[in-house]
Amino acid sequence: MQNIITTDVLKTMIPCEFEDYRNGGNDLRRALTHAVLGKVDAPCGWNIDCEYNAEFGGLFPVQCRFTPAHEHFHIVLCSPGEVSTVWLMVFVSDNGHPVSVVRTLEQFSPELISHTLSLTDRLDNDGYPADCIIRTLEMEGAQ
């Protein structure tokens, strides 16, 4: 298990290493989550809520919800682990419908994660509805 969690370390970690952090207790999980958050730029005015125990179901070693001030949706960042071998970015509306994976990443990429959050913010501020935001993010993530 790594003691210093840099971007390069996050890029090379395999799913079982993320699970080792989760299974190592709250302090290790918190350190891993904060290392991820420290490298991602969230849009101004957005709230960030992270799972440290099992608040969101406990499916991923790192799970952070990025939410605009109006709280109509979240972009959820999920690390690799037992459930997924890749990083996931999931669009979840405030009522749970729709839910859509809008980007998958083979390795940690704070630039792409930050870009996806920024693009979501721009589309939302321009008045695009959830389904259009999802389609745009899915198209961009598929490139």
C-alpha positions in Angstrom: 0.0 0.0 0.0 1.3 3.5 -0.9 1.9 6.0 1.9 2.2 9.1 -0.4 -0.7 9.4 -2.8 0.4 11.5 -5.7 -1.3 11.7 -9.1 1.3 9.3 -10.5 0.5 6.8 -7.7 -3.3 7.1 -8.4 -2.6 6.5 -12.1 -0.9 3.2 -11.4 -3.1 1.8 -8.6 -5.0 -1.3 -9.5 -8.5 -2.1 -8.1 -7.3 -4.3 -5.2 -5.1 -1.4 -4.0 -8.1 0.9 -3.8 -9.9 -1.8 -1.8 -6.8 -2.2 0.5 -7.2 1.5 1.4 -10.9 1.1 2.0 -10.3 -2.0 4.1 -7.5 -0.2 6.0 -10.0 1.8 8.0 -11.5 5.3 7.9 -8.2 7.2 8.2 -6.7 5.5 5.1 -9.9 5.8 3.2 -10.2 9.5 4.1 -6.5 10.0 3.0 -7.2 8.4 -0.3 -10.4 10.4 -0.9 -8.7 13.6 0.0 -5.7 12.8 -2.3 -8.2 12.4 -5.2 -10.1 15.6 -4.3 -6.9 17.6 -4.0 -6.2 17.0 -7.7 -9.7 17.7 -9.1 -11.0 21.2 -9.7 -14.7 21.5 -9.0 -16.7 24.4 -10.4 -17.1 27.4 -8.2 -20.2 27.2 -6.0 -20.5 23.4 -6.3 -20.8 21.3 -3.2 -18.6 18.2 -2.7 -19.8 15.3 -0.5 -17.7 12.2 -0.1 -18.3 8.8 1.3 -16.2 7.9 4.2 -18.2 5.0 5.7 -21.2 3.6 3.7 -23.3 6.8 3.3 -23.8 6.2 -0.4 -24.0 2.4 -0.2 -20.3 1.6 0.2 -19.8 0.3 -3.3 -16.6 2.1 -4.2 -13.4 2.9 -2.2 -13.6 6.5 -3.3 -17.0 8.0 -4.1 -17.5 11.8 -4.3 -20.6 13.7 -5.3 -20.2 17.0 -7.0 -23.4 19.0 -6.9 -24.3 22.4 -8.2 -26.0 24.9 -5.8 -29.5 24.1 -7.2 -29.0 20.4 -6.3 -31.0 19.2 -9.3 -28.3 16.6 -10.1 -24.9 15.2 -9.0 -21.8 14.1 -10.9 -20.5 11.2 -8.9 -16.8 10.2 -9.2 -16.2 6.5 -8.4 -12.8 4.8 -8.1 -11.9 1.4 -9.3 -12.4 -1.5 -6.8 -14.5 -4.6 -6.6 -17.5 -3.2 -8.5 -15.6 -1.6 -11.4 -12.1 -1.9 -12.8 -12.2 1.7 -14.1 -12.9 5.2 -12.8 -16.6 6.1 -13.4 -18.3 9.5 -13.7 -22.0 9.1 -13.2 -24.8 11.7 -13.8 -27.5 11.2 -11.2 -30.6 13.5 -11.1 -32.0 14.7 -7.8 -34.8 12.1 -7.9 -32.5 9.3 -9.1 -33.8 9.3 -12.7 -32.0 9.5 -15.0 -28.8 7.9 -14.0 -26.1 7.5 -16.6 -22.4 6.7 -16.8 -21.0 9.7 -18.7 -17.3 8.9 -18.6 -15.1 6.0 -17.9 -11.3 6.3 -17.3 -8.8 3.5 -17.4 -6.5 5.5 -15.2 -6.9 8.5 -12.9 -7.0 11.7 -14.9 -7.6 14.8 -12.9 -7.6 16.9 -16.1 -10.4 15.0 -17.7 -12.4 14.8 -14.5 -12.1 18.5 -14.0 -12.9 19.2 -17.6 -16.1 17.0 -17.4 -17.2 18.9 -14.3 -16.5 22.3 -15.9 -18.4 21.3 -19.1 -21.3 20.1 -17.0 -21.3 23.4 -15.2 -21.3 25.4 -18.5 -24.1 23.4 -20.0 -26.2 23.7 -16.8 -25.6 27.4 -16.6 -26.6 27.8 -20.3 -29.9 26.2 -19.4 -29.5 22.8 -21.0 -31.8 20.1 -19.5 -30.5 16.9 -17.9 -30.9 14.7 -20.9 -28.9 17.1 -23.2 -26.2 17.4 -20.6 -26.0 13.6 -20.4 -25.9 13.1 -24.2 -23.2 15.7 -24.5 -21.0 14.2 -21.8 -21.5 10.7 -23.1 -20.5 11.8 -26.6 -17.4 13.6 -25.3 -16.5 10.7 -23.1 -16.7 8.2 -26.0 -14.0 10.1 -27.9 
